[in-house]
Amino acid sequence: MASRLRKFGVTAAGIAIGAALSTYALQHKDTPQYQVQMEEMQRIRRKRTLPSRSEQIKALQSDEEYDVLIIGGGATGAGCALDSVTRGLKTALVEADDFASGTSSRSTKLIHGGVRYLQKAILGLDIEQYRMVKEALHERASMLRSAPHLTRPLPIMLPVYTWWQIPYFWVGIKAYDFVAGDRNVKSSYYLSRADALELFPMLRGDKLCGAIVYYDGQQDDARMNLAIALTAARHGAAITNHVEVLELLKKKGDDGKDVLCGAKVRDNISKKEWTIKAKCIINATGPFTDSIRKMDNPTVKEICCPSSGVHIVLPGYYSPQQMGLLDPDTSDGRVIFFLPWLNGTIAGTTDSPCDVTRTPTPTEDEIQFILSEIKNYLNKDVDVRRGDVLSAWSGIRPLVSDPNKEDTQSLARNHIVHVSDSKLITIAGGKWTTFRAMAEHTIDAAIKACNLKPERGCVTDGLWIEGAQGWTPTMYIRLVQDLGLEVEVAKHLAISYGDRAFAVAKLATLTGKRWPIIGKKLHPEFPYIDAEVRYGIREYACTCVDMISRRLRLSFLNVQAAIEALPMIADIMAEELKWSKDEKERQIKQCEHFLQTQMGHQANRTLKEKVPINLSKQEVDMYVKRFETIDKEKKGYVSITDIKRAMKSFGDAEVSGEELHDILKEIDTNMNGQVELEEYLQMMSAIKSGFVSHSRFAAVAEQEEIRKEQERLKKQITIERSGGGL
């Protein structure tokens, strides 16, 4: 108890220091220079229609010299492009894969200052940690203002199970509010045990003393990243995805030293290679920072220490739609978030050392760790099942040691900007929330190091992002009234595309129904429609993976639904991009592999195969009978023809060939095109154990058994006993 009280005392002292620093910062914020910057920012508007990808490629092949060439199309790279072009610099950006294809689409989706960082700053009297939190809180407010359609304030509950922690956490969270100053989202507050359970009914109630609720922001990270890149393109930046840097080019500078003057690149779609000239090159490649640094200097020491963070998605009923949950002290000291997102529930994250790869894959151990921690905070009525994991993904955090300092052993908690001898500007570290500030510091360093001549200073603080200018919270109503969209679809388009939602909706096809008039859904359980695929190509989507994971967020929400929607998505993309039959099949296979490996579907399949058959004799007899009902010809296995016949017999005659194959694949673990009895029993055992939530094949078998039983009973009842009116 004494140590706890000492800890509380240190915290209180730290709050006083933080308050003094915050007060000083707040008193010096609204300077005339700041007001001039805001007025200048409001004059910067999007300047042109969005060029096509082919037009962007043509611009990059024009042999003109750019002021700035940015390598990397994640949040930081896109932020650098937007900062550079709005200062009046001639700007280019290339990304080897797709915008946000790496860490920037695999985050916790939070826009936050870092409650834990502030705790460390106060307890350790660490001024660097404090500055990092203050900067992140400023940027949190900027993001919420710049892209109101893609962001929202989110209350997060911190449940407290020990009485002395209530004042401890309350003081700490109030310090978080105070450091944010007038840029705070909303004020935190205390909840009694009863109120906490009313707002979060699935929370474990035994020993609960109360809860603290504080506010951070939430975003759709991949679409935010894309919107930043599109905003840069509208302002004149030449940006393109799927263009990889092969070599950095150098020339002799005025002082006789080698300096960078451009890069040799390859379009991974057309396989064409060319050279881009540039006065300055910025390395914003996240986990791949060292690979670009070694292109510049093969002898340079590596500074990136990659760490894997895994998240899982559970059904929306696991959390209230307007309240998240934070576990600040898991069994191994890591933080676990439990957050509502796009009608699902995100849980994560892990923190494990890993190798740098373009294909990070979630492991079963990491998924099980998250599930086990969740169980500690949910009441016993909520059965946390492995089968409820709808999707899982891994993102690589690029923690870095600072090459500007002699001691490179300690990892930088904040971002670092480094200028090499040949003038390669490297921006590394940091986090999603501070992307804009990171970009500002990077372009400042580039201007100084490469003697660039911008027309103005940085104007991105509060600059409207693609879709924000004409957006309002009730804009979706006009989409419903004017265009005849389903309400759920209209809301989705409004928050995903902002004021561009009307341009998307105009590409929608007629449904042929009385209502909704337009907008054919790609999957019956989600609001994504056909028009988004056509519009996604205008947003530079080149592959099925680009579309299903980052233009649409389907693969991140439900990997099985993504597999089911894939054929329709591929058909539309093939039509728009003029793919051959072979190219369409290649795209589908490539996307299926992505969903299997990087979105957790393979982990689900592997787990099913490992589940022991734990059925009773009575259950085995019942399932054998059902299996034999479908296997009419007594072959010992069920084929796709058997499934089709069974579904047709109870009125499901319109089922497509793709859906039949999907039903077969979900249970065909040995991948031989047929369902054997052992595979069926394995699936039913997995459902019984909670490792799998449901199976469409199991539903078909059960319905067919019921139909057969009804037919048998009809035959037993004679006309004399039927009670007919003859």
C-alpha positions, 0 to 999 in steps of 0.5 A: 500500500505504501508503494502505491501511495508513493506512486500516486504522490509522484503522479500528482507532482508530475501533474503540476509540472505538466500543468505549468508546461501546458499553460505556457504552451496554450498562452503562446498558441494563437499568435499572429503568425498562427492566424496568418497561417490559418488564413493562408491554409483556407485559400489553398483549395483542391485545384484540379480534377483527379488525373488518371493513373496513366496520366500520372505515369506519363507525368513521371516519365516526362523527363522533367526535374522534380523538386522532391521525389518521395519514396513510400505511399503510406501515411507519412509519405502521402503527408510529405507529398501533400505538405510539399506540393501545397508549399509550391514545390514540384512533387512526385511520389512513388509507392512499390505496392499500394497506398497504405498497403503496409502498416498504415492500413493495419493500425488500431484505427485510433487517433490518439496522444498516448495515455501510456506515454503521458503516464511514463512522462510524468512518472519518469519526469521525461520531457521528451515523452511529454512533448511527444504526447503534446504534439500528438494531441495537437495533431489529433485535433488537426485530423478530426478537423481536416477529415470529419467524414473519416474521423470521429471522437470515440469514448474509451472506458478504463474499468477499475477493479481496485479502489485505490486506482480510481483516484490514480487513473482519474488524475492521470486522465485529467492530466491527459485532458489538460495537456490537450488544452483547448484542443481536447476532444471532450472532457473525461469523466468518472462512472460508478459501477452501475453506470459503467455496466449500463454503458458497457453491459458485456463488461465483467461486473464482479469486483468492478469498482467503477470506470474512467471514460476519456476521449480519443479519435478514431479513423478509417486508416486506409481511406484516410491515407488514400484521401491524403494522397488524392488531395496531394494529387489534386494540388498537382503532385504526380503520385502513383502506386505499384511503382518500385524504386530500383536504384538511386542515382547520384551526381557530383555536387558543387563541393565535389561530393556525390549527391542524389539526383534521381531514381530508376523506377519500374512500374510493376503493372506494365513492367516498364522502367524509367528514370525520375529526376529530382533535386531531393529524395525523401525516404518514407518507407516505414519498415523498409527504411533500411533497404532504401538507406542501403541503396544510398550507402551499402555500408550504413548501419541498420536502424529499424527494429520491426515489431509485429502488432496483430489485431483481430475483428469480432462481431459488433455485438462484442462491444457497444457501438459508441464505447471502446475499452482499454486494458492498461495492464495485461498479463504480460504488461502490454496494452489491449484495446477493444474498439467498435469499428465499422459495425465490427469490434477490433481487439488488439494489439500484440507487440512481438519482434519480427522480420521485415516483410511485405506479407506479414501474417498473424499467427494462431498464438497471437490471436489466442493471446488477444482472445484470452485477454479479452475474456478477463474483461467480459462477463461470463455470459459472453462466450468468447469463441475462436470461431467469432474471429472474422478477420485477423491481420499483422502490421509492422511497427518501424521502431528506430534508433536515431542515426543522428545520435552516437548512441544508437542502442536506444529506440527513438519513441518519437520520429527522427529525420536524418540527412545523409552525406548524399542528401537522402532525407529519411523520415522514420519512427513516429505514429499515425496520429503525427503523420502531418507533423512528421511531414512538416519536419521532413519538408523543412529539413529537405528545403534546408539540405537541398536548397529548395525554393518553396512559395510559402511555408507549411499550410497543412495544419487544418487543411481539408482532406479529399471529401471534407469540403462539402461534407455534413453529418446529414449529407447521406439524407440527400443521397437517399432522397435524390438518388434512391440509395438504401439508407445504410449504403448512403451513410457508408458512402457519406463517411467513406467518400465525404462530398465525393459520395455523389460522384460514386453514387452516379456510377451505381447500376439500377437494382431493378427493384422498387427500392432501393433504386440504385446500388447493387450490393457486393455482399448482402451483409455489407453496404459496399456497392458495385459503384465503389469498385468502378470509382476505386479504379479512379482512385488508382486501384490496380488489383483485386487486393487493392480494391477488397482491402483498401478501397473497400475495407471488406477483407479487414472486416470479414475475410469469409465475406471478402472471399464471397464478394471477390468474384463480383469485384473481379468481374467489374474490375475486369470490365473496367480495366479490360483484363483478359480471362487469364489476367482475371483468374490470376488476380482472383488467385492472388487475392485469395492467397492474400486473404488466406495468409495476411487476413487470417483465413489460413489460421482459421482453416489450420485451427479447424484441422487441429480440433479433436473430434469430441462428439458423443455417440448420439451426436455422431449417429445424428451427423452420419444420418444427415451426411447420408441424406445428402450423399444419396448415391452412397459414394462416401463423400458429398460433391458440389452436385449433391449440395446443389441438389439439396439446396434446390430441393428446399427452394434455393434454386438461384444459388450461383456456382461461385457460392456452391464452391464457397460452401464446399471450400469452407469444409473441404480441408484436404482440398480434393473437391469433395466433402468426406464424412470425417471432414464433416464431423471435424467441422461439427466438432469445431462448431461444438467447441466454439472454434467455428461460429457456423457452417453453411454446409452444416445448415444445408445438411440439417435442412435436408434432413428436416425436409426428408423427415417431413416427406416421410411423415406425409407418406405415413398419413393416409387420406382417411386420417388426414382430416381433409374436407372431402 
